[in-house]
Amino acid sequence: MTIEEVFRKEEISVRSYHVCKYNNLNSVKDLQEYYYKHKSFDKLRKCGRRSNEELTEICNKYTEDYLENREIQIKKEAPLKTIISELTRFQREAINSFILVNTNSLSVRSKNAISLLLKGNFKIKNFAEKILLSDSFNVKNMKNVGAKCVPEIETYISIIKDSLIEVSQSNDQKHLISLKNKFFIQNTFSISKIPSEILESESIFLLTDFLLNQNALFDETQSVIVKKALKIYQNKKEYTLDDIADKINLTRERVRQIRNKCLDKLFDKLSFLQNFNDDLLQKYNIDINSNQIEIDTDIVDRINNTNNTNLSREFITYILFVYLWDKFLLIGNIEDILQPRYFNTRNRHNWNNFYLVEKDIVRQIDFNALVNDIYIRINNRIIESYSFNFKSYLSRFLTNNHIEILDSALPIGEKIINDEFDLYLDLDENISFKRNTHKRVPEYIIEALESFGKPTKLNVIYLWINSKYPEVTKSEEALRGSCQRSKEIIYFGRSSTYGLKKWETSKENIKGGTIKDIITEQLKKSNKPLHIVEILNEVHKFREKTNEKNIIANLKLDPYKTFIFFNQKFIGLSNKKNDYDLSKYENLPQFLGKKIKNIIKKRNKISLNQMILFLELNYNLTPKETKNILTSLKVEL
């Protein structure tokens, strides 16, 4: 009987009525429960002596009914307490699943209220203590529970209580699994007829296959599109969007929209699997305690043979990802892998496989950035192969600079680059990027010269290349043109001899070009004309067989008039004429040699120092220039 009914019968005053409503005592039963515990109402707020007497009188008036109802309640609760205390481990696990599944099916408001009351602990022991066996529990008194939530929560509690009794009456493990699965599947997907092998197996793969074929995950049209547009089954024909559109009488664009929508919702649709307990290690030898779960063809065959299914490797990996969400994350683009690939996306790597990796590792290493960086490297022009340490390279993709994670991440990164790019680390754990450009003819010449290790005639180079790479060049003359196009190759005069530019600094007495080039370089470094003897000494370092006469003749025949000649065989550059002391070199007599020889003849004896002093005073020549002139004249002092 409600307080409103008692008030309408004029059994209590208006003041007493408001005391009851203010203190949330809404029925005679509530009054009796309070009086049974506190023996008086005088501690209630705003309750005076008269109200206390009125409410006490009401409790006494209906005492007989209350005691009778309480006795019945005690008789009901006593067995329930006994039932809970005598549950086996497996029975407790089953009822715990019932509680969790039912809680998840509540409205958000009701679910939050229950979670708050139980403090997130949905195990049967806590549930019984706070709700089923608690004298003080009242749905209406729950925090954040409104009038609309009361019937839902009462039904929820009643279902769990009935399930508890049903579970307690069975010790058969298969039957308990079947009960739990049946209730969960029926409650989640509204399927009435479920085969016993589905209910008893707890196989996440068998159940997913069953629900997909029952159109329980998606509606009928969506299911057709999902099964034909995604890689759900192995060894099945791949359908284009146009093929599917023709079969179900929709436009191609509508099929694409439905496919993408289903793909976006696939994780949420399969998240119910997290409520099951599939023994992956015992059934399929899948170790969930490792850092990475690799699904190879043996595991795929074992799963399909055990469950009589035909699921693809890609879809099996995705099912495991959803099921193991609390510990593992999925590396790999879902659209790339689950959809048949008819073209590659530009500017990023197109994934070939999924990788199930422990969450902590994925959060510390940006594997997606790693893969895209490698993609860019191998798709850029690599003119020369290069390599570097993979562990150091991997450290570039740390997200929180936790270097200690690299040891765990390295084998995962290695597996990814193996499968995605066919790249393999060497014995020193280096990753190598091979050249991907066509090898040009000059590179073959360079290879030949490096093999010889010294300047080599063109015909010898041609024979070496032709023996190792017969189709590289057509003739010796064609090879000559290739030599001239490379800055890394130098030639030696007109002798058809070639070498490497780097030898000019790494080897002694090697300089490319003509004799004229060598002399030009020497004169550029000098701020005055040089005597032919000094020039010849420089040239002889690189071209031993030339002589003074050949050099002078060669330089005078230069069509560009690059050189300027003075008496006594001094030579300079025409473009540096204004930088020279021309008065000194232009005033040198043409027959200075005869004059020197006459002086020697007249004096009979003369020292070198005397001759140097004579030429310096008369012609402003330096000792070095004097010695060069005397050397050219073959005069010894």
C-alpha positions in Angstrom: 0.0 0.0 0.0 1.4 3.4 -1.0 1.6 6.4 1.3 -0.8 8.2 -1.1 -3.4 5.5 -0.4 -2.9 5.7 3.3 -3.3 9.5 3.1 -6.4 9.2 1.0 -7.9 7.0 3.6 -7.2 9.8 6.1 -5.1 7.6 8.3 -2.3 10.1 8.5 -2.2 13.9 8.5 -0.9 16.2 5.7 2.2 16.9 7.8 2.9 13.2 8.3 2.4 12.6 4.6 5.0 15.2 3.7 7.4 13.7 6.2 7.2 10.4 4.4 7.6 11.9 0.9 10.5 14.1 2.1 12.3 11.1 3.5 11.5 8.9 0.5 9.2 6.5 2.4 6.7 5.8 -0.3 4.9 2.7 1.0 3.7 1.0 4.1 6.5 -1.5 3.5 9.1 1.3 3.5 7.6 2.6 6.8 7.8 -0.9 8.3 11.4 -1.5 7.1 12.4 1.8 8.7 10.5 1.1 12.0 11.9 -2.4 12.1 15.5 -1.0 12.0 15.1 2.2 14.1 12.1 1.5 16.4 10.9 5.1 16.0 10.4 7.9 13.4 11.5 10.7 15.6 14.9 10.9 14.0 13.4 11.7 10.6 13.8 15.3 9.5 10.8 17.5 10.1 9.1 14.6 12.0 7.5 15.8 15.3 5.9 13.9 18.1 2.4 13.7 16.5 3.8 12.5 13.2 5.9 9.9 15.0 2.8 8.6 16.7 0.7 8.5 13.5 3.4 6.6 11.6 4.1 4.2 14.4 0.3 3.5 14.5 0.3 2.7 10.8 3.2 0.2 11.2 1.4 -1.5 14.1 -1.8 -1.7 12.1 -0.2 -3.6 9.3 2.4 -5.5 11.4 0.8 -8.9 10.7 1.1 -8.5 6.9 4.6 -7.2 7.2 5.8 -10.1 9.3 4.2 -12.6 7.0 5.8 -11.0 3.9 9.2 -10.8 5.7 9.1 -14.5 6.6 8.4 -15.4 3.0 11.3 -13.2 1.9 13.7 -14.8 4.4 12.7 -18.2 3.1 13.5 -17.1 -0.4 16.8 -15.4 0.4 18.2 -18.2 2.6 18.3 -20.7 -0.3 19.7 -18.0 -2.7 22.6 -17.3 -0.3 23.2 -21.0 -0.1 23.1 -21.4 -3.9 25.7 -18.6 -4.3 28.0 -20.1 -1.7 27.9 -23.5 -3.3 28.6 -22.4 -6.9 31.5 -24.2 -8.6 34.2 -22.2 -10.4 32.7 -22.8 -13.8 29.2 -22.0 -12.6 30.6 -18.7 -11.2 32.2 -17.9 -14.5 29.0 -18.7 -16.4 26.9 -16.4 -14.1 29.5 -13.7 -14.2 29.2 -13.7 -18.0 25.4 -13.5 -17.7 25.7 -10.4 -15.4 28.2 -8.7 -17.8 26.2 -9.4 -20.9 22.9 -8.3 -19.3 24.6 -5.1 -18.0 25.9 -4.3 -21.4 22.4 -4.6 -22.8 20.9 -2.0 -20.5 20.2 1.6 -21.5 23.1 4.0 -20.8 21.5 5.5 -17.7 20.6 2.2 -16.1 24.0 0.7 -17.0 25.8 3.7 -15.4 23.6 3.4 -12.2 24.4 -0.3 -11.8 28.1 0.2 -12.5 28.2 3.0 -9.9 26.4 0.8 -7.3 28.7 -2.2 -8.0 31.8 0.0 -8.4 32.6 -1.7 -11.7 32.8 -5.2 -10.1 30.2 -7.4 -11.9 31.1 -10.7 -10.3 28.3 -12.7 -8.7 29.7 -12.4 -5.1 29.7 -8.6 -5.3 26.4 -8.5 -7.2 24.7 -10.7 -4.5 26.1 -8.7 -1.6 25.0 -5.3 -3.1 21.7 -6.3 -4.7 20.3 -9.9 -4.3 21.0 -10.4 -0.5 21.0 -6.8 0.7 18.2 -5.8 3.0 18.7 -2.1 2.3 18.7 -2.4 -1.5 15.8 -0.7 -3.3 15.9 0.1 -7.0 14.0 3.3 -6.4 16.7 4.4 -3.9 19.5 3.9 -6.4 21.6 7.0 -7.2 20.8 8.5 -10.7 17.8 6.2 -11.3 14.6 7.9 -12.5 11.1 6.5 -12.8 11.7 5.2 -16.3 14.7 3.2 -15.4 13.1 1.4 -12.4 11.2 -1.3 -14.5 14.2 -2.0 -16.7 16.5 -2.5 -13.7 14.0 -4.7 -11.9 13.6 -6.9 -15.0 17.4 -7.0 -15.3 17.8 -8.2 -11.6 15.0 -10.8 -12.1 16.7 -12.2 -15.2 20.0 -12.6 -13.4 18.3 -14.2 -10.4 16.5 -16.7 -12.7 19.8 -17.4 -14.6 21.6 -17.9 -11.3 19.1 -20.6 -10.3 19.3 -22.3 -13.7 23.1 -22.3 -13.7 23.2 -23.7 -10.2 21.2 -26.7 -11.2 23.7 -27.9 -13.8 27.3 -29.1 -13.4 27.7 -30.1 -17.0 30.4 -27.8 -18.5 29.1 -28.0 -22.1 25.6 -27.3 -20.9 26.7 -24.3 -18.9 28.6 -22.9 -22.0 25.6 -23.6 -24.1 23.3 -21.7 -21.6 25.6 -18.7 -21.5 26.1 -18.5 -25.3 22.5 -19.1 -26.0 21.4 -16.3 -23.7 24.0 -14.0 -25.0 23.4 -14.6 -28.7 19.7 -14.5 -28.4 19.8 -11.3 -26.3 22.3 -9.7 -28.7 21.1 -10.8 -32.1 17.5 -12.0 -31.6 18.2 -15.4 -33.1 15.8 -18.1 -31.9 17.3 -21.3 -33.4 21.0 -21.8 -32.8 22.8 -25.1 -33.5 24.2 -26.9 -30.5 27.7 -27.0 -32.0 27.7 -23.2 -32.1 26.5 -22.9 -28.5 28.9 -25.5 -27.0 32.1 -24.7 -28.9 32.8 -21.1 -27.9 34.7 -20.8 -31.2 34.9 -17.1 -32.2 35.5 -18.2 -35.8 32.6 -20.6 -36.0 30.3 -18.1 -34.4 31.4 -15.3 -36.7 30.8 -17.4 -39.8 27.4 -18.5 -38.5 26.2 -15.0 -37.7 27.5 -13.6 -41.0 25.5 -16.3 -42.9 22.4 -15.7 -40.7 22.5 -12.0 -41.7 22.8 -11.2 -38.0 25.8 -8.8 -38.2 24.4 -7.0 -41.2 21.1 -7.0 -43.1 20.7 -9.2 -46.1 21.9 -6.7 -48.7 24.8 -5.6 -46.6 25.8 -9.3 -46.0 25.9 -10.0 -49.7 28.1 -7.0 -50.3 30.4 -7.8 -47.4 30.9 -11.4 -48.5 31.6 -10.5 -52.1 33.4 -7.2 -51.7 35.8 -8.1 -48.9 38.3 -11.0 -48.4 36.1 -12.9 -46.0 36.7 -16.4 -47.5 39.8 -18.0 -49.0 40.0 -19.1 -52.7 36.9 -17.2 -53.6 36.4 -15.1 -56.8 37.1 -11.4 -56.3 34.2 -9.3 -57.4 34.4 -5.7 -58.6 31.9 -3.2 -57.5 30.3 -3.3 -60.9 29.9 -7.1 -60.6 28.2 -6.8 -57.3 26.0 -3.9 -58.4 24.7 -6.1 -61.3 23.9 -9.0 -59.0 21.9 -7.0 -56.4 20.4 -4.4 -58.7 22.1 -1.3 -57.2 24.3 1.3 -58.6 28.1 0.9 -58.3 28.3 4.0 -56.1 25.6 2.7 -53.7 27.5 -0.6 -53.4 30.7 1.3 -52.7 29.0 3.4 -50.0 27.5 0.3 -48.3 30.8 -1.5 -48.4 32.6 1.4 -46.8 29.9 1.7 -44.2 30.1 -2.0 -43.3 33.9 -1.8 -43.2 33.7 1.1 -40.8 31.3 -0.8 -38.5 33.0 -4.2 -38.7 35.0 -3.8 -35.4 31.8 -2.8 -33.5 29.8 -5.6 -35.1 32.4 -8.2 -34.0 33.1 -6.7 -30.6 30.6 -9.2 -29.0 33.4 -11.8 -29.4 35.2 -10.3 -26.4 32.5 -12.0 -24.2 33.6 -15.5 -25.3 36.4 -17.7 -24.0 38.0 -19.5 -27.0 41.1 -21.5 -26.0 43.4 -20.3 -28.8 46.5 -22.0 -27.5 45.1 -25.5 -27.0 42.9 -25.5 -30.2 45.2 -23.7 -32.7 48.6 -23.3 -31.0 48.2 -19.5 -30.9 50.3 -18.0 -28.1 48.7 -14.8 -26.9 51.5 -14.1 -24.4 54.0 -13.3 -27.2 54.7 -9.8 -28.5 53.4 -10.6 -31.9 50.8 -13.2 -33.2 51.7 -14.5 -36.6 48.9 -16.2 -38.5 50.6 -18.5 -41.1 48.9 -21.0 -43.5 49.2 -23.8 -40.9 47.2 -21.9 -38.4 44.6 -20.9 -41.0 44.2 -24.5 -42.1 44.0 -25.6 -38.4 41.2 -23.1 -37.7 39.2 -23.9 -40.8 39.5 -27.7 -40.4 38.6 -27.5 -36.7 35.5 -25.4 -37.3 34.6 -26.6 -40.8 34.9 -23.0 -42.1 36.7 -21.4 -45.1 37.7 -18.1 -43.7 40.6 -16.2 -45.2 43.9 -15.5 -43.5 43.1 -11.7 -43.5 39.7 -12.1 -41.9 40.9 -14.6 -39.3 43.6 -12.1 -38.3 41.0 -9.3 -38.1 38.7 -11.5 -35.9 41.6 -12.2 -33.5 42.3 -8.4 -33.4 38.8 -7.7 -32.2 38.8 -10.6 -29.8 42.2 -9.7 -28.3 41.6 -5.9 -28.4 42.6 -5.5 -24.7 46.2 -6.6 -25.4 46.9 -6.4 -29.2 46.6 -3.8 -31.9 46.5 -4.2 -35.7 49.2 -2.8 -37.9 48.2 -2.5 -41.6 45.6 -0.6 -43.6 42.2 -2.4 -43.3 41.0 -1.2 -46.7 44.3 -2.3 -48.4 44.1 -5.8 -47.0 40.4 -6.7 -46.7 39.4 -5.3 -50.1 40.6 -6.8 -53.4 43.2 -4.5 -54.8 42.6 -3.4 -58.4 45.0 -0.4 -58.2 47.6 1.0 -55.8 47.1 4.2 -53.8 49.8 6.8 -54.7 52.1 8.5 -52.2 52.0 5.8 -49.6 52.7 2.1 -49.1 49.9 -0.3 -50.0 49.9 -2.9 -47.2 50.0 -6.7 -48.1 49.3 -8.1 -44.6 48.0 -7.5 -41.1 50.3 -7.7 -38.1 48.9 -8.4 -34.6 51.3 -6.7 -32.2 51.3 -6.1 -28.4 49.8 -2.7 -27.6 52.7 -1.3 -25.6 55.1 -1.8 -28.5 52.7 -0.3 -31.1 52.2 2.8 -28.9 56.0 3.3 -28.7 56.9 2.7 -32.4 55.2 4.4 -35.4 55.3 1.4 -37.7 53.2 3.1 -40.3 55.7 5.9 -40.6 58.5 3.3 -40.8 56.8 1.6 -43.7 56.0 4.8 -45.6 59.6 6.0 -45.2 60.9 2.7 -46.7 58.3 3.0 -49.5 59.6 6.5 -50.4 63.2 5.3 -50.3 62.7 2.3 -52.6 60.6 4.3 -55.0 63.1 7.2 -55.3 66.0 6.9 -57.7 68.8 5.0 -56.0 71.9 5.6 -58.1 74.2 3.9 -55.6 73.3 1.1 -53.2 73.5 2.0 -49.5 72.8 0.5 -46.1 72.6 1.3 -42.4 71.9 -0.4 -39.0 68.3 -1.3 -38.8 68.0 -0.8 -35.0 69.4 2.7 -35.3 67.0 3.4 -38.2 64.1 2.0 -36.1 64.9 4.5 -33.3 63.9 7.3 -35.6 60.3 6.2 -35.3 60.1 6.1 -31.5 57.1 8.1 -30.3 58.1 8.6 -26.7 61.9 8.1 -26.9 61.7 4.9 -24.9 64.9 3.3 -26.4 64.5 0.1 -24.3 61.5 -0.9 -26.4 63.8 -1.3 -29.5 64.9 -4.8 -28.6 61.3 -6.0 -28.6 60.3 -4.0 -31.6 63.2 -5.0 -33.9 62.0 -8.5 -34.8 58.5 -7.1 -35.5 59.9 -4.4 -37.7 62.1 -7.0 -39.4 59.1 -9.2 -40.1 57.1 -6.2 -41.6 59.9 -5.2 -44.0 60.4 -8.9 -45.0 56.7 -9.4 -45.9 55.9 -5.9 -47.2 59.1 -5.1 -49.2 61.0 -8.4 -49.5 63.9 -6.7 -47.7 66.2 -8.7 -45.4 68.8 -7.7 -42.8 72.3 -8.9 -43.2 74.4 -10.7 -40.5 75.2 -7.3 -38.9 71.5 -6.3 -38.8 71.9 -3.7 -41.6 69.1 -2.9 -44.0 70.3 -2.3 -47.6 68.7 -0.4 -50.4 69.9 -1.6 -53.8 70.3 0.7 -56.7 67.2 0.8 -58.9 68.5 2.8 -61.9 69.8 1.3 -65.1 73.6 1.0 -65.1 75.1 3.4 -67.7 78.1 2.5 -70.0 80.5 4.9 -68.1 79.8 2.9 -64.9 81.0 -0.3 -66.6 84.1 1.6 -67.7 84.7 2.7 -64.1 84.2 -0.8 -62.9 86.8 -2.0 -65.4 89.3 0.7 -64.4 88.9 -0.1 -60.7 89.5 -3.8 -61.6 92.8 -2.8 -63.4 93.8 -0.3 -60.7 95.9 1.8 -63.2 95.6 3.9 -66.4 94.6 1.5 -69.2 94.3 1.5 -72.9 90.8 1.7 -74.4 91.1 -1.5 -76.3 92.0 -3.4 -73.1 89.0 -1.8 -71.3 86.7 -2.8 -74.3 87.9 -6.5 -74.2 87.3 -6.6 -70.4 83.7 -5.2 -70.7 82.9 -7.3 -73.7 83.9 -10.5 -71.9 81.8 -9.8 -68.8 78.9 -7.7 -70.2 78.7 -8.6 -73.9 75.7 -6.4 -74.8 76.8 -3.2 -73.1 78.6 -1.5 -76.0 78.7 -2.1 -79.7 82.3 -1.1 -80.5 85.5 0.4 -79.1 84.7 3.7 -80.7 81.3 3.8 -79.0 83.1 3.1 -75.7 85.4 6.1 -76.4 82.4 8.4 -76.5 81.1 7.1 -73.2 84.5 7.7 -71.6 84.3 11.3 -72.6 80.8 11.8 -71.1 81.8 11.0 -67.6 83.4 13.4 -65.2 84.8 10.5 -63.2 86.9 9.3 -66.1 90.1 11.1 -67.2 92.2 10.5 -70.4 95.9 10.9 -70.9 96.7 12.9 -74.1 95.8 11.3 -77.4 97.1 7.9 -76.4 93.6 6.4 -75.9 94.6 5.7 -72.3 92.0 6.3 -69.5 91.9 6.4 -65.7 89.8 7.5 -62.8 89.6 11.2 -61.7 90.0 10.1 -58.1 93.4 8.7 -58.9 94.7 12.2 -59.3 94.5 12.6 -55.5 94.9 9.0 -54.3 97.8 7.9 -56.5 101.1 9.6 -57.3 102.1 11.0 -60.7 98.7 10.7 -62.3 97.0 13.6 -64.0 94.4 13.4 -66.7 94.1 15.6 -69.8 96.7 16.7 -72.5 100.2 18.1 -71.9 98.7 21.5 -72.8 96.1 21.1 -70.0 98.9 20.3 -67.5 100.9 23.3 -68.6 97.8 25.6 -68.5 97.1 24.5 -65.0 100.7 25.1 -64.0 100.8 28.6 -65.5 97.4 29.6 -63.9 99.0 29.0 -60.5 102.0 31.3 -61.3 102.0 35.1 -61.3 104.8 35.3 -63.9 106.0 33.4 -67.0 107.8 30.2 -66.4 110.9 28.9 -68.2 110.6 25.8 -70.3 112.8 23.8 -68.0 110.5 24.4 -65.0 107.5 23.6 -67.2 109.2 20.4 -68.5 109.9 19.3 -64.9 106.2 19.5 -64.0 105.1 17.7 -67.2 107.7 14.9 -66.7 105.9 14.0 -63.5 102.9 12.8 -65.5 104.3 12.4 -69.1 107.8 11.0 -69.1 108.3 10.7 -72.8 107.8 14.3 -73.9 110.7 16.8 -74.4 111.3 20.5 -74.6 111.0 20.8 -78.3 107.7 18.9 -78.5 106.2 21.1 -75.8 107.1 24.4 -77.4 105.9 23.2 -80.8 102.7 21.9 -79.3 102.0 25.2 -77.5 102.8 27.4 -80.6 100.3 25.4 -82.6 97.4 26.1 -80.2 94.6 27.6 -82.4 93.3 29.7 -79.6 96.6 31.5 -79.0 96.4 30.6 -75.3 100.1 31.0 -74.7 102.5 34.0 -75.0 106.3 33.3 -75.7 109.3 35.3 -74.6 113.0 35.2 -75.4 115.1 32.5 -73.7 112.1 30.1 -73.7 109.9 31.8 -71.1 106.2 31.0 -71.5 103.1 32.6 -70.0 99.3 32.8 -70.6 97.9 35.3 -73.0 95.0 36.2 -70.6 97.4 37.0 -67.8 99.6 39.3 -70.0 98.6 42.4 -68.0 99.6 40.7 -64.7 103.2 40.1 -65.9 106.3 42.3 -65.6 106.6 42.5 -69.4 109.6 44.9 -69.3 111.7 42.2 -67.7 110.8 39.4 -70.1 110.5 41.5 -73.3 113.9 43.0 -72.8 115.7 39.7 -72.6 118.1 39.4 -75.5 117.5 36.8 -78.1 121.0 35.5 -78.1 121.6 35.5 -74.3 122.9 31.9 -74.6 125.8 33.0 -76.8 126.7 35.8 -74.5 126.8 33.4 -71.5 129.0 31.0 -73.4 131.4 33.8 -74.5 131.7 35.0 -70.9 132.6 31.4 -69.8 135.1 31.1 -72.6 136.8 34.4 -71.9 137.1 34.0 -68.1 138.0 30.3 -68.4 136.6 29.8 -64.9 133.5 31.2 -63.4 131.3 30.1 -60.5 127.5 29.6 -60.6 127.0 32.3 -58.0 129.0 34.7 -60.2 126.9 33.9 -63.2 123.7 34.3 -61.1 124.9 37.7 -59.9 125.8 38.8 -63.5 122.4 37.9 -64.9 120.5 39.4 -62.0 122.4 42.7 -62.4 122.0 42.9 -66.1 118.6 41.3 -66.8 116.8 41.1 -63.4 116.7 37.3 -63.5 116.2 35.3 -60.3 118.6 32.5 -59.3 116.0 30.0 -60.2 115.4 31.5 -63.7 119.2 31.7 -64.2 119.6 28.0 -63.3 116.8 27.0 -65.7 118.4 29.0 -68.5 121.8 27.3 -67.9 120.1 23.9 -67.7 118.4 24.5 -71.0 121.8 25.6 -72.5 123.4 22.5 -70.9 126.0 24.7 -69.2 127.5 23.3 -66.0 129.2 25.7 -63.5 
